[in-house]
Amino acid sequence: MQIHIPDFAWSPYGLIVVLSVVIGFAAAILLMRKFKVQKETILYTCILTFVCTIAISLFAAFSITENGIQIGFSGLGAVVGMVIGLFISALIIKDKPDIVMASFICTAPLMYGLAKAGCLLAGCCHGKPYSGPFALIYHKSAEESFFPAQIIDMTVFITVYIISLNLVLRMKNKVRAIYIIIAILIPVRFVLEYLRHYHDGSLIASGQITVLIAGAAALVVITIWKAVLKLSCR
């Protein structure tokens, strides 16, 4: 069984990515409402975090090549941007910041997983050449078939979202839940890099180094945020 992807006259990538972010934010809002976060807090946090998420994601994927300026969407950049937006929000609005942060970190895997549907249809981030079950065949290059790395990404990250949701709902210590979620996300994203067509077969490729740097940056911001929360509560 092979999966055939048509050649779109207009790429749905951008629309799917934006919709995935909107759905993720909606899921975070539902979580915050469940934990009785004020409506004003939710509104202002969502605006600030959305801007930071999109801006840093676009900045991380921005490049200048021989073919001109290339603009895309970086999932890792989006996570870092979201954490930064939430950090700034926590400094300004001190309404249950641990729950606000946990709600968004929890839904990050959902956003990433759904966004991979855009990669699937656009043909980016595909796997290595492959002709077995569920191989992807793009009509614009029908002579080649690829491993369905994007489908694996979608399945894995939506599963991680379900695990993260259970952690946030059941754990009283939301900060600890945040650390556990990030501790799951970093190695998962690291391992999935091996499936990418651009992975050179080395033990640790450049894409995986980027994953580790982005994960470390997120952990540093979370740790600083935690320290700031403690100081503000004194």
C-alpha positions in Angstrom: 0.0 0.0 0.0 1.3 3.4 -1.0 0.1 6.9 -0.3 -0.3 9.2 -3.3 0.0 13.0 -2.6 -1.4 15.2 -5.4 0.5 18.2 -6.8 -1.4 21.2 -5.4 -1.7 24.4 -7.5 -1.6 26.3 -4.2 0.3 24.8 -1.2 -1.9 24.3 1.9 1.1 24.3 4.1 0.8 27.8 5.5 -3.0 27.5 6.2 -2.5 24.1 7.9 0.3 25.5 10.1 -1.8 28.5 11.2 -4.8 26.3 11.9 -2.7 23.9 14.0 -1.6 26.9 16.1 -5.2 28.1 16.4 -6.4 24.7 17.5 -3.5 24.4 20.0 -4.4 27.7 21.5 -8.0 26.7 21.7 -7.1 23.6 23.6 -4.9 25.7 26.0 -7.8 28.1 26.5 -10.1 25.2 27.5 -7.5 23.9 30.0 -7.1 27.4 31.5 -10.8 27.8 31.8 -11.0 24.4 33.6 -8.5 25.7 36.1 -10.4 29.0 36.6 -7.9 31.3 35.0 -9.5 34.8 34.5 -10.8 35.6 31.0 -8.6 38.8 30.8 -5.5 36.8 31.6 -6.3 34.3 28.9 -7.0 37.0 26.3 -3.8 39.0 26.8 -1.7 35.9 27.3 -3.0 34.4 24.0 -2.3 37.6 22.1 1.2 38.0 23.4 2.1 34.3 23.1 0.7 34.0 19.6 2.8 37.0 18.3 6.0 35.5 19.9 5.3 32.0 18.6 4.7 33.1 15.0 7.5 35.7 15.0 10.3 33.5 16.4 9.1 30.5 14.3 9.4 32.6 11.1 12.7 34.1 12.2 14.2 30.6 13.0 13.2 29.4 9.5 14.4 32.5 7.7 17.3 32.1 5.3 18.9 33.8 2.3 19.8 31.4 -0.5 20.9 31.6 -4.1 17.2 31.5 -5.0 16.4 34.5 -2.8 14.8 34.8 0.6 13.3 31.6 2.0 10.6 31.9 4.7 9.1 28.9 6.4 7.8 27.7 9.8 10.2 26.2 12.4 8.5 23.9 15.0 11.4 24.3 17.3 11.3 28.0 17.0 7.6 28.0 17.7 8.2 26.2 21.0 10.9 28.6 22.1 8.8 31.6 21.0 5.8 30.3 23.0 7.9 29.8 26.1 9.3 33.4 25.8 5.8 34.8 25.3 4.5 33.0 28.3 7.5 34.1 30.3 6.8 37.8 29.5 3.1 37.3 30.2 3.9 35.8 33.6 5.9 38.9 34.5 3.0 41.2 33.6 0.0 39.2 34.6 0.4 37.2 37.7 -2.8 35.1 37.5 -2.0 31.4 38.0 1.1 31.6 35.8 2.1 27.9 36.5 -1.3 26.8 35.1 -1.0 29.1 32.2 2.4 27.9 31.3 1.5 24.2 31.8 -1.6 24.6 29.5 0.4 25.9 26.6 3.4 23.5 27.0 0.9 20.7 27.2 -0.7 21.7 23.8 2.7 22.3 22.1 2.9 18.6 20.9 -0.7 18.9 19.5 0.2 22.0 17.5 3.4 20.4 16.2 1.7 17.1 15.3 -1.2 18.8 13.4 1.3 21.1 11.6 3.0 18.1 10.2 -0.1 17.5 8.1 1.1 20.6 6.2 4.5 19.1 5.7 2.9 15.9 4.5 0.9 17.7 1.8 3.7 20.1 0.9 6.4 17.4 0.6 8.8 18.9 3.1 10.5 17.0 6.0 9.8 13.8 4.2 11.7 10.6 4.9 14.5 8.8 3.1 13.9 7.0 -0.2 11.6 4.0 0.5 9.2 1.8 -1.4 7.6 -0.4 1.3 4.2 -0.1 2.9 2.8 3.4 3.3 5.5 4.9 1.1 4.7 8.5 0.0 4.6 9.2 -3.7 4.3 12.9 -4.7 2.9 13.4 -8.1 5.3 16.2 -8.9 8.1 13.6 -8.6 6.2 10.4 -9.2 9.4 8.5 -10.0 10.4 8.6 -6.3 8.8 7.4 -3.1 9.7 8.2 0.5 9.4 6.9 4.0 6.3 8.5 5.7 8.3 10.4 8.3 5.6 13.1 8.6 2.9 10.6 9.4 5.1 9.1 12.1 5.6 12.6 13.5 1.9 13.3 13.6 1.2 10.0 15.3 4.0 10.3 17.9 3.3 13.9 18.8 -0.4 13.6 19.2 0.3 10.6 21.5 2.7 12.8 23.4 -0.1 15.4 23.7 -2.4 12.9 25.2 0.3 11.9 27.8 1.0 15.6 28.5 -2.7 16.4 29.0 -3.0 13.6 31.5 0.1 14.9 33.4 -1.3 18.4 33.6 -4.8 17.3 34.7 -3.5 14.9 37.3 -0.4 16.4 38.8 -0.8 19.1 41.4 2.7 20.5 40.8 2.2 22.0 37.3 5.9 23.1 37.1 7.0 19.5 37.6 4.6 18.5 34.9 6.1 21.1 32.6 9.6 19.7 33.1 8.4 16.1 32.5 6.7 17.2 29.2 9.9 18.9 28.0 11.9 15.9 29.1 9.7 13.7 26.9 9.7 16.1 23.9 13.5 16.6 23.5 14.5 12.9 23.1 11.4 12.2 21.0 12.2 15.0 18.6 15.9 14.0 18.6 15.1 10.4 17.6 12.7 11.3 14.9 15.4 13.3 13.1 16.9 10.0 12.1 14.0 9.5 9.8 14.5 12.7 7.8 15.8 12.6 4.3 18.4 15.2 5.1 19.9 13.2 8.0 23.4 12.2 6.9 23.5 9.0 8.8 25.9 10.2 11.5 25.3 9.6 15.2 24.4 13.2 15.8 23.6 15.4 12.7 23.2 19.1 12.6 19.4 18.9 12.8 19.7 17.0 16.1 22.2 19.6 17.5 19.5 22.2 16.7 17.0 20.1 18.6 19.3 20.0 21.7 20.0 23.7 21.5 16.3 24.6 21.3 15.5 22.2 24.1 18.2 23.6 26.3 16.9 27.2 25.5 13.4 26.2 26.5 14.6 24.6 29.8 16.7 27.7 30.6 13.7 30.0 30.1 11.5 27.7 32.2 14.1 27.6 35.0 14.5 31.4 35.0 10.7 31.8 34.9 10.4 29.4 37.9 13.0 31.5 39.8 11.1 34.7 38.9 7.9 33.3 40.2 9.4 32.4 43.5 10.8 35.9 43.9 7.5 37.5 43.0 5.7 35.4 45.6 7.8 36.6 48.5 
